[in-house]
Amino acid sequence: MALREVYARARQHNSAEQAAGELAAWMNWARRCRLAPFKKLAATIKARFDAVVRGMLDQRSNAFVESMNG
């Protein structure tokens, strides 16, 4: 839920710097938590950080591609 809130706030303020800061804060939490899936997700986001931030602001998804697969 916290990551969803980060994405929602990114859509509202539409600022790459603020989105990057909030995402980095969530990643710090995820790296310290005890749940391995969150740690893995944080590592994946870190590897693609700039692209994830751009995606948060572009509000794009893979919905079109998924609909073509259906």
PyMOL Python script that loads the backbone (N, CA, C, O; Angstrom):
from pymol import cmd

cmd.read_pdbstr("""\
ATOM      1  N   MET A   1       0.821  -1.187   0.000  1.00  0.00           N
ATOM      2  CA  MET A   1       0.000   0.000   0.000  1.00  0.00           C
ATOM      3  C   MET A   1       0.870   1.256   0.000  1.00  0.00           C
ATOM      4  O   MET A   1       0.524   2.256  -0.630  1.00  0.00           O
ATOM      5  N   ALA A   2       1.979   1.202   0.697  1.00  0.00           N
ATOM      6  CA  ALA A   2       2.847   2.387   0.740  1.00  0.00           C
ATOM      7  C   ALA A   2       3.415   2.704  -0.640  1.00  0.00           C
ATOM      8  O   ALA A   2       3.539   3.873  -1.005  1.00  0.00           O
ATOM      9  N   LEU A   3       3.757   1.688  -1.399  1.00  0.00           N
ATOM     10  CA  LEU A   3       4.281   1.917  -2.743  1.00  0.00           C
ATOM     11  C   LEU A   3       3.193   2.472  -3.656  1.00  0.00           C
ATOM     12  O   LEU A   3       3.474   3.313  -4.510  1.00  0.00           O
ATOM     13  N   ARG A   4       1.964   2.016  -3.488  1.00  0.00           N
ATOM     14  CA  ARG A   4       0.850   2.574  -4.255  1.00  0.00           C
ATOM     15  C   ARG A   4       0.671   4.058  -3.958  1.00  0.00           C
ATOM     16  O   ARG A   4       0.374   4.847  -4.855  1.00  0.00           O
ATOM     17  N   GLU A   5       0.850   4.431  -2.706  1.00  0.00           N
ATOM     18  CA  GLU A   5       0.736   5.840  -2.329  1.00  0.00           C
ATOM     19  C   GLU A   5       1.849   6.669  -2.970  1.00  0.00           C
ATOM     20  O   GLU A   5       1.620   7.808  -3.376  1.00  0.00           O
ATOM     21  N   VAL A   6       3.044   6.103  -3.061  1.00  0.00           N
ATOM     22  CA  VAL A   6       4.156   6.799  -3.720  1.00  0.00           C
ATOM     23  C   VAL A   6       3.801   7.062  -5.180  1.00  0.00           C
ATOM     24  O   VAL A   6       4.025   8.160  -5.689  1.00  0.00           O
ATOM     25  N   TYR A   7       3.251   6.059  -5.850  1.00  0.00           N
ATOM     26  CA  TYR A   7       2.843   6.219  -7.252  1.00  0.00           C
ATOM     27  C   TYR A   7       1.720   7.250  -7.375  1.00  0.00           C
ATOM     28  O   TYR A   7       1.745   8.087  -8.278  1.00  0.00           O
ATOM     29  N   ALA A   8       0.744   7.195  -6.480  1.00  0.00           N
ATOM     30  CA  ALA A   8      -0.379   8.133  -6.541  1.00  0.00           C
ATOM     31  C   ALA A   8       0.089   9.570  -6.338  1.00  0.00           C
ATOM     32  O   ALA A   8      -0.371  10.478  -7.031  1.00  0.00           O
ATOM     33  N   ARG A   9       0.998   9.780  -5.394  1.00  0.00           N
ATOM     34  CA  ARG A   9       1.511  11.143  -5.164  1.00  0.00           C
ATOM     35  C   ARG A   9       2.324  11.617  -6.357  1.00  0.00           C
ATOM     36  O   ARG A   9       2.312  12.806  -6.676  1.00  0.00           O
ATOM     37  N   ALA A  10       3.030  10.710  -7.022  1.00  0.00           N
ATOM     38  CA  ALA A  10       3.806  11.091  -8.208  1.00  0.00           C
ATOM     39  C   ALA A  10       2.877  11.595  -9.308  1.00  0.00           C
ATOM     40  O   ALA A  10       3.206  12.549 -10.014  1.00  0.00           O
ATOM     41  N   ARG A  11       1.731  10.963  -9.451  1.00  0.00           N
ATOM     42  CA  ARG A  11       0.756  11.422 -10.454  1.00  0.00           C
ATOM     43  C   ARG A  11       0.212  12.791 -10.098  1.00  0.00           C
ATOM     44  O   ARG A  11      -0.046  13.614 -10.977  1.00  0.00           O
ATOM     45  N   GLN A  12       0.038  13.033  -8.808  1.00  0.00           N
ATOM     46  CA  GLN A  12      -0.534  14.311  -8.372  1.00  0.00           C
ATOM     47  C   GLN A  12       0.431  15.470  -8.560  1.00  0.00           C
ATOM     48  O   GLN A  12       0.062  16.497  -9.130  1.00  0.00           O
ATOM     49  N   HIS A  13       1.662  15.318  -8.086  1.00  0.00           N
ATOM     50  CA  HIS A  13       2.584  16.454  -8.127  1.00  0.00           C
ATOM     51  C   HIS A  13       3.393  16.532  -9.410  1.00  0.00           C
ATOM     52  O   HIS A  13       3.898  17.602  -9.749  1.00  0.00           O
ATOM     53  N   ASN A  14       3.532  15.413 -10.142  1.00  0.00           N
ATOM     54  CA  ASN A  14       4.206  15.380 -11.442  1.00  0.00           C
ATOM     55  C   ASN A  14       5.602  16.008 -11.409  1.00  0.00           C
ATOM     56  O   ASN A  14       5.979  16.750 -12.316  1.00  0.00           O
ATOM     57  N   SER A  15       6.361  15.701 -10.357  1.00  0.00           N
ATOM     58  CA  SER A  15       7.718  16.215 -10.192  1.00  0.00           C
ATOM     59  C   SER A  15       8.680  15.031 -10.100  1.00  0.00           C
ATOM     60  O   SER A  15       8.558  14.191  -9.209  1.00  0.00           O
ATOM     61  N   ALA A  16       9.631  14.972 -11.025  1.00  0.00           N
ATOM     62  CA  ALA A  16      10.580  13.863 -11.039  1.00  0.00           C
ATOM     63  C   ALA A  16      11.423  13.840  -9.766  1.00  0.00           C
ATOM     64  O   ALA A  16      11.705  12.769  -9.228  1.00  0.00           O
ATOM     65  N   GLU A  17      11.821  15.002  -9.287  1.00  0.00           N
ATOM     66  CA  GLU A  17      12.662  15.060  -8.084  1.00  0.00           C
ATOM     67  C   GLU A  17      11.900  14.544  -6.865  1.00  0.00           C
ATOM     68  O   GLU A  17      12.442  13.774  -6.072  1.00  0.00           O
ATOM     69  N   GLN A  18      10.661  14.962  -6.716  1.00  0.00           N
ATOM     70  CA  GLN A  18       9.869  14.528  -5.564  1.00  0.00           C
ATOM     71  C   GLN A  18       9.538  13.041  -5.671  1.00  0.00           C
ATOM     72  O   GLN A  18       9.590  12.318  -4.677  1.00  0.00           O
ATOM     73  N   ALA A  19       9.202  12.590  -6.870  1.00  0.00           N
ATOM     74  CA  ALA A  19       8.905  11.168  -7.065  1.00  0.00           C
ATOM     75  C   ALA A  19      10.133  10.319  -6.760  1.00  0.00           C
ATOM     76  O   ALA A  19      10.020   9.275  -6.117  1.00  0.00           O
ATOM     77  N   ALA A  20      11.306  10.756  -7.215  1.00  0.00           N
ATOM     78  CA  ALA A  20      12.538  10.013  -6.954  1.00  0.00           C
ATOM     79  C   ALA A  20      12.832   9.961  -5.462  1.00  0.00           C
ATOM     80  O   ALA A  20      13.244   8.922  -4.947  1.00  0.00           O
ATOM     81  N   GLY A  21      12.626  11.058  -4.772  1.00  0.00           N
ATOM     82  CA  GLY A  21      12.865  11.089  -3.334  1.00  0.00           C
ATOM     83  C   GLY A  21      11.939  10.167  -2.560  1.00  0.00           C
ATOM     84  O   GLY A  21      12.373   9.442  -1.664  1.00  0.00           O
ATOM     85  N   GLU A  22      10.663  10.200  -2.912  1.00  0.00           N
ATOM     86  CA  GLU A  22       9.703   9.338  -2.222  1.00  0.00           C
ATOM     87  C   GLU A  22       9.946   7.866  -2.544  1.00  0.00           C
ATOM     88  O   GLU A  22       9.812   7.005  -1.674  1.00  0.00           O
ATOM     89  N   LEU A  23      10.303   7.580  -3.797  1.00  0.00           N
ATOM     90  CA  LEU A  23      10.595   6.195  -4.167  1.00  0.00           C
ATOM     91  C   LEU A  23      11.858   5.709  -3.456  1.00  0.00           C
ATOM     92  O   LEU A  23      11.911   4.566  -3.000  1.00  0.00           O
ATOM     93  N   ALA A  24      12.861   6.556  -3.360  1.00  0.00           N
ATOM     94  CA  ALA A  24      14.096   6.183  -2.653  1.00  0.00           C
ATOM     95  C   ALA A  24      13.806   5.913  -1.174  1.00  0.00           C
ATOM     96  O   ALA A  24      14.374   4.992  -0.588  1.00  0.00           O
ATOM     97  N   ALA A  25      12.936   6.704  -0.581  1.00  0.00           N
ATOM     98  CA  ALA A  25      12.572   6.480   0.824  1.00  0.00           C
ATOM     99  C   ALA A  25      11.869   5.142   0.985  1.00  0.00           C
ATOM    100  O   ALA A  25      12.137   4.411   1.938  1.00  0.00           O
ATOM    101  N   TRP A  26      10.972   4.816   0.063  1.00  0.00           N
ATOM    102  CA  TRP A  26      10.292   3.514   0.134  1.00  0.00           C
ATOM    103  C   TRP A  26      11.295   2.387  -0.050  1.00  0.00           C
ATOM    104  O   TRP A  26      11.215   1.370   0.639  1.00  0.00           O
ATOM    105  N   MET A  27      12.244   2.554  -0.975  1.00  0.00           N
ATOM    106  CA  MET A  27      13.250   1.525  -1.208  1.00  0.00           C
ATOM    107  C   MET A  27      14.110   1.304   0.038  1.00  0.00           C
ATOM    108  O   MET A  27      14.466   0.167   0.347  1.00  0.00           O
ATOM    109  N   ASN A  28      14.442   2.364   0.746  1.00  0.00           N
ATOM    110  CA  ASN A  28      15.214   2.212   1.982  1.00  0.00           C
ATOM    111  C   ASN A  28      14.445   1.368   2.992  1.00  0.00           C
ATOM    112  O   ASN A  28      15.014   0.505   3.660  1.00  0.00           O
ATOM    113  N   TRP A  29      13.138   1.631   3.096  1.00  0.00           N
ATOM    114  CA  TRP A  29      12.319   0.826   3.996  1.00  0.00           C
ATOM    115  C   TRP A  29      12.306  -0.633   3.536  1.00  0.00           C
ATOM    116  O   TRP A  29      12.476  -1.546   4.344  1.00  0.00           O
ATOM    117  N   ALA A  30      12.106  -0.843   2.240  1.00  0.00           N
ATOM    118  CA  ALA A  30      11.992  -2.203   1.705  1.00  0.00           C
ATOM    119  C   ALA A  30      13.279  -2.994   1.914  1.00  0.00           C
ATOM    120  O   ALA A  30      13.232  -4.191   2.196  1.00  0.00           O
ATOM    121  N   ARG A  31      14.420  -2.337   1.777  1.00  0.00           N
ATOM    122  CA  ARG A  31      15.695  -3.041   1.975  1.00  0.00           C
ATOM    123  C   ARG A  31      15.878  -3.471   3.420  1.00  0.00           C
ATOM    124  O   ARG A  31      16.532  -4.478   3.692  1.00  0.00           O
ATOM    125  N   ARG A  32      15.302  -2.713   4.352  1.00  0.00           N
ATOM    126  CA  ARG A  32      15.463  -3.020   5.776  1.00  0.00           C
ATOM    127  C   ARG A  32      14.395  -3.960   6.318  1.00  0.00           C
ATOM    128  O   ARG A  32      14.544  -4.482   7.423  1.00  0.00           O
ATOM    129  N   CYS A  33      13.326  -4.186   5.568  1.00  0.00           N
ATOM    130  CA  CYS A  33      12.256  -5.032   6.077  1.00  0.00           C
ATOM    131  C   CYS A  33      12.689  -6.494   6.057  1.00  0.00           C
ATOM    132  O   CYS A  33      13.719  -6.840   5.478  1.00  0.00           O
ATOM    133  N   ARG A  34      11.908  -7.328   6.684  1.00  0.00           N
ATOM    134  CA  ARG A  34      12.264  -8.742   6.806  1.00  0.00           C
ATOM    135  C   ARG A  34      11.690  -9.598   5.687  1.00  0.00           C
ATOM    136  O   ARG A  34      11.925 -10.806   5.647  1.00  0.00           O
ATOM    137  N   LEU A  35      10.953  -8.994   4.794  1.00  0.00           N
ATOM    138  CA  LEU A  35      10.296  -9.765   3.740  1.00  0.00           C
ATOM    139  C   LEU A  35      11.168  -9.810   2.484  1.00  0.00           C
ATOM    140  O   LEU A  35      11.471  -8.776   1.888  1.00  0.00           O
ATOM    141  N   ALA A  36      11.558 -10.994   2.100  1.00  0.00           N
ATOM    142  CA  ALA A  36      12.444 -11.171   0.943  1.00  0.00           C
ATOM    143  C   ALA A  36      11.853 -10.629  -0.359  1.00  0.00           C
ATOM    144  O   ALA A  36      12.598 -10.056  -1.154  1.00  0.00           O
ATOM    145  N   PRO A  37      10.547 -10.781  -0.618  1.00  0.00           N
ATOM    146  CA  PRO A  37      10.007 -10.230  -1.862  1.00  0.00           C
ATOM    147  C   PRO A  37      10.151  -8.705  -1.962  1.00  0.00           C
ATOM    148  O   PRO A  37      10.386  -8.171  -3.046  1.00  0.00           O
ATOM    149  N   PHE A  38      10.010  -8.018  -0.843  1.00  0.00           N
ATOM    150  CA  PHE A  38      10.190  -6.566  -0.859  1.00  0.00           C
ATOM    151  C   PHE A  38      11.645  -6.193  -1.111  1.00  0.00           C
ATOM    152  O   PHE A  38      11.929  -5.226  -1.817  1.00  0.00           O
ATOM    153  N   LYS A  39      12.559  -6.954  -0.537  1.00  0.00           N
ATOM    154  CA  LYS A  39      13.978  -6.709  -0.774  1.00  0.00           C
ATOM    155  C   LYS A  39      14.314  -6.921  -2.246  1.00  0.00           C
ATOM    156  O   LYS A  39      15.073  -6.152  -2.836  1.00  0.00           O
ATOM    157  N   LYS A  40      13.743  -7.969  -2.832  1.00  0.00           N
ATOM    158  CA  LYS A  40      13.981  -8.247  -4.244  1.00  0.00           C
ATOM    159  C   LYS A  40      13.390  -7.143  -5.118  1.00  0.00           C
ATOM    160  O   LYS A  40      14.023  -6.718  -6.084  1.00  0.00           O
ATOM    161  N   LEU A  41      12.191  -6.677  -4.791  1.00  0.00           N
ATOM    162  CA  LEU A  41      11.565  -5.594  -5.542  1.00  0.00           C
ATOM    163  C   LEU A  41      12.398  -4.320  -5.444  1.00  0.00           C
ATOM    164  O   LEU A  41      12.584  -3.627  -6.445  1.00  0.00           O
ATOM    165  N   ALA A  42      12.898  -4.004  -4.263  1.00  0.00           N
ATOM    166  CA  ALA A  42      13.734  -2.810  -4.093  1.00  0.00           C
ATOM    167  C   ALA A  42      14.999  -2.912  -4.949  1.00  0.00           C
ATOM    168  O   ALA A  42      15.429  -1.920  -5.537  1.00  0.00           O
ATOM    169  N   ALA A  43      15.593  -4.097  -5.021  1.00  0.00           N
ATOM    170  CA  ALA A  43      16.790  -4.282  -5.845  1.00  0.00           C
ATOM    171  C   ALA A  43      16.462  -4.112  -7.324  1.00  0.00           C
ATOM    172  O   ALA A  43      17.246  -3.530  -8.074  1.00  0.00           O
ATOM    173  N   THR A  44      15.311  -4.617  -7.741  1.00  0.00           N
ATOM    174  CA  THR A  44      14.892  -4.478  -9.139  1.00  0.00           C
ATOM    175  C   THR A  44      14.642  -3.020  -9.481  1.00  0.00           C
ATOM    176  O   THR A  44      15.065  -2.544 -10.534  1.00  0.00           O
ATOM    177  N   ILE A  45      13.959  -2.311  -8.600  1.00  0.00           N
ATOM    178  CA  ILE A  45      13.693  -0.888  -8.829  1.00  0.00           C
ATOM    179  C   ILE A  45      14.995  -0.104  -8.870  1.00  0.00           C
ATOM    180  O   ILE A  45      15.152   0.799  -9.691  1.00  0.00           O
ATOM    181  N   LYS A  46      15.938  -0.447  -7.981  1.00  0.00           N
ATOM    182  CA  LYS A  46      17.223   0.249  -7.965  1.00  0.00           C
ATOM    183  C   LYS A  46      17.942   0.091  -9.293  1.00  0.00           C
ATOM    184  O   LYS A  46      18.549   1.041  -9.787  1.00  0.00           O
ATOM    185  N   ALA A  47      17.881  -1.094  -9.874  1.00  0.00           N
ATOM    186  CA  ALA A  47      18.562  -1.357 -11.142  1.00  0.00           C
ATOM    187  C   ALA A  47      17.951  -0.560 -12.291  1.00  0.00           C
ATOM    188  O   ALA A  47      18.627  -0.265 -13.277  1.00  0.00           O
ATOM    189  N   ARG A  48      16.684  -0.216 -12.163  1.00  0.00           N
ATOM    190  CA  ARG A  48      15.971   0.502 -13.232  1.00  0.00           C
ATOM    191  C   ARG A  48      15.357   1.797 -12.713  1.00  0.00           C
ATOM    192  O   ARG A  48      14.295   2.212 -13.176  1.00  0.00           O
ATOM    193  N   PHE A  49      16.011   2.425 -11.769  1.00  0.00           N
ATOM    194  CA  PHE A  49      15.447   3.547 -11.027  1.00  0.00           C
ATOM    195  C   PHE A  49      14.953   4.677 -11.934  1.00  0.00           C
ATOM    196  O   PHE A  49      13.809   5.111 -11.800  1.00  0.00           O
ATOM    197  N   ASP A  50      15.787   5.158 -12.846  1.00  0.00           N
ATOM    198  CA  ASP A  50      15.396   6.279 -13.700  1.00  0.00           C
ATOM    199  C   ASP A  50      14.186   5.943 -14.561  1.00  0.00           C
ATOM    200  O   ASP A  50      13.293   6.772 -14.735  1.00  0.00           O
ATOM    201  N   ALA A  51      14.157   4.741 -15.094  1.00  0.00           N
ATOM    202  CA  ALA A  51      13.025   4.324 -15.925  1.00  0.00           C
ATOM    203  C   ALA A  51      11.749   4.213 -15.097  1.00  0.00           C
ATOM    204  O   ALA A  51      10.668   4.555 -15.578  1.00  0.00           O
ATOM    205  N   VAL A  52      11.863   3.741 -13.870  1.00  0.00           N
ATOM    206  CA  VAL A  52      10.685   3.625 -13.005  1.00  0.00           C
ATOM    207  C   VAL A  52      10.129   5.006 -12.688  1.00  0.00           C
ATOM    208  O   VAL A  52       8.915   5.208 -12.722  1.00  0.00           O
ATOM    209  N   VAL A  53      11.001   5.954 -12.382  1.00  0.00           N
ATOM    210  CA  VAL A  53      10.538   7.317 -12.089  1.00  0.00           C
ATOM    211  C   VAL A  53       9.863   7.919 -13.317  1.00  0.00           C
ATOM    212  O   VAL A  53       8.811   8.546 -13.195  1.00  0.00           O
ATOM    213  N   ARG A  54      10.446   7.739 -14.484  1.00  0.00           N
ATOM    214  CA  ARG A  54       9.809   8.245 -15.717  1.00  0.00           C
ATOM    215  C   ARG A  54       8.446   7.601 -15.923  1.00  0.00           C
ATOM    216  O   ARG A  54       7.489   8.272 -16.308  1.00  0.00           O
ATOM    217  N   GLY A  55       8.360   6.309 -15.670  1.00  0.00           N
ATOM    218  CA  GLY A  55       7.087   5.604 -15.804  1.00  0.00           C
ATOM    219  C   GLY A  55       6.044   6.092 -14.825  1.00  0.00           C
ATOM    220  O   GLY A  55       4.858   6.139 -15.151  1.00  0.00           O
ATOM    221  N   MET A  56       6.475   6.456 -13.625  1.00  0.00           N
ATOM    222  CA  MET A  56       5.541   6.995 -12.637  1.00  0.00           C
ATOM    223  C   MET A  56       4.933   8.298 -13.134  1.00  0.00           C
ATOM    224  O   MET A  56       3.751   8.560 -12.909  1.00  0.00           O
ATOM    225  N   LEU A  57       5.727   9.106 -13.801  1.00  0.00           N
ATOM    226  CA  LEU A  57       5.257  10.414 -14.256  1.00  0.00           C
ATOM    227  C   LEU A  57       4.497  10.335 -15.571  1.00  0.00           C
ATOM    228  O   LEU A  57       3.583  11.125 -15.807  1.00  0.00           O
ATOM    229  N   ASP A  58       4.871   9.383 -16.434  1.00  0.00           N
ATOM    230  CA  ASP A  58       4.191   9.226 -17.722  1.00  0.00           C
ATOM    231  C   ASP A  58       2.818   8.590 -17.569  1.00  0.00           C
ATOM    232  O   ASP A  58       1.957   8.740 -18.436  1.00  0.00           O
ATOM    233  N   GLN A  59       2.618   7.886 -16.471  1.00  0.00           N
ATOM    234  CA  GLN A  59       1.366   7.191 -16.183  1.00  0.00           C
ATOM    235  C   GLN A  59       1.044   6.162 -17.260  1.00  0.00           C
ATOM    236  O   GLN A  59      -0.118   5.949 -17.605  1.00  0.00           O
ATOM    237  N   ARG A  60       2.068   5.541 -17.774  1.00  0.00           N
ATOM    238  CA  ARG A  60       1.885   4.484 -18.769  1.00  0.00           C
ATOM    239  C   ARG A  60       1.914   3.136 -18.065  1.00  0.00           C
ATOM    240  O   ARG A  60       2.450   2.990 -16.967  1.00  0.00           O
ATOM    241  N   SER A  61       1.329   2.174 -18.724  1.00  0.00           N
ATOM    242  CA  SER A  61       1.371   0.815 -18.203  1.00  0.00           C
ATOM    243  C   SER A  61       1.471  -0.143 -19.381  1.00  0.00           C
ATOM    244  O   SER A  61       1.491   0.272 -20.539  1.00  0.00           O
ATOM    245  N   ASN A  62       1.531  -1.407 -19.068  1.00  0.00           N
ATOM    246  CA  ASN A  62       1.582  -2.412 -20.120  1.00  0.00           C
ATOM    247  C   ASN A  62       0.179  -2.924 -20.453  1.00  0.00           C
ATOM    248  O   ASN A  62       0.044  -4.001 -21.033  1.00  0.00           O
ATOM    249  N   ALA A  63      -0.861  -2.175 -20.097  1.00  0.00           N
ATOM    250  CA  ALA A  63      -2.240  -2.610 -20.309  1.00  0.00           C
ATOM    251  C   ALA A  63      -2.529  -2.861 -21.785  1.00  0.00           C
ATOM    252  O   ALA A  63      -3.227  -3.819 -22.116  1.00  0.00           O
ATOM    253  N   PHE A  64      -2.007  -2.021 -22.678  1.00  0.00           N
ATOM    254  CA  PHE A  64      -2.246  -2.208 -24.102  1.00  0.00           C
ATOM    255  C   PHE A  64      -1.656  -3.519 -24.590  1.00  0.00           C
ATOM    256  O   PHE A  64      -2.306  -4.265 -25.322  1.00  0.00           O
ATOM    257  N   VAL A  65      -0.427  -3.799 -24.187  1.00  0.00           N
ATOM    258  CA  VAL A  65       0.224  -5.042 -24.591  1.00  0.00           C
ATOM    259  C   VAL A  65      -0.520  -6.243 -24.003  1.00  0.00           C
ATOM    260  O   VAL A  65      -0.712  -7.248 -24.687  1.00  0.00           O
ATOM    261  N   GLU A  66      -0.926  -6.147 -22.775  1.00  0.00           N
ATOM    262  CA  GLU A  66      -1.673  -7.247 -22.148  1.00  0.00           C
ATOM    263  C   GLU A  66      -3.016  -7.473 -22.847  1.00  0.00           C
ATOM    264  O   GLU A  66      -3.459  -8.614 -22.980  1.00  0.00           O
ATOM    265  N   SER A  67      -3.654  -6.412 -23.288  1.00  0.00           N
ATOM    266  CA  SER A  67      -4.929  -6.585 -23.989  1.00  0.00           C
ATOM    267  C   SER A  67      -4.716  -7.269 -25.344  1.00  0.00           C
ATOM    268  O   SER A  67      -5.580  -8.017 -25.801  1.00  0.00           O
ATOM    269  N   MET A  68      -3.587  -7.019 -25.979  1.00  0.00           N
ATOM    270  CA  MET A  68      -3.284  -7.682 -27.248  1.00  0.00           C
ATOM    271  C   MET A  68      -3.045  -9.188 -27.027  1.00  0.00           C
ATOM    272  O   MET A  68      -3.344 -10.002 -27.902  1.00  0.00           O
ATOM    273  N   ASN A  69      -2.511  -9.545 -25.866  1.00  0.00           N
ATOM    274  CA  ASN A  69      -2.264 -10.956 -25.566  1.00  0.00           C
ATOM    275  C   ASN A  69      -3.570 -11.714 -25.319  1.00  0.00           C
ATOM    276  O   ASN A  69      -3.623 -12.936 -25.456  1.00  0.00           O
ATOM    277  N   GLY A  70      -4.614 -10.981 -24.955  1.00  0.00           N
ATOM    278  CA  GLY A  70      -5.912 -11.609 -24.652  1.00  0.00           C
ATOM    279  C   GLY A  70      -6.636 -11.921 -25.851  1.00  0.00           C
ATOM    280  O   GLY A  70      -7.744 -12.452 -25.782  1.00  0.00           O
TER     281      GLY A  70
END
""", "prot")
cmd.dss("prot")
cmd.show_as("cartoon", "prot")
cmd.util.cbc("prot")
cmd.orient("prot")
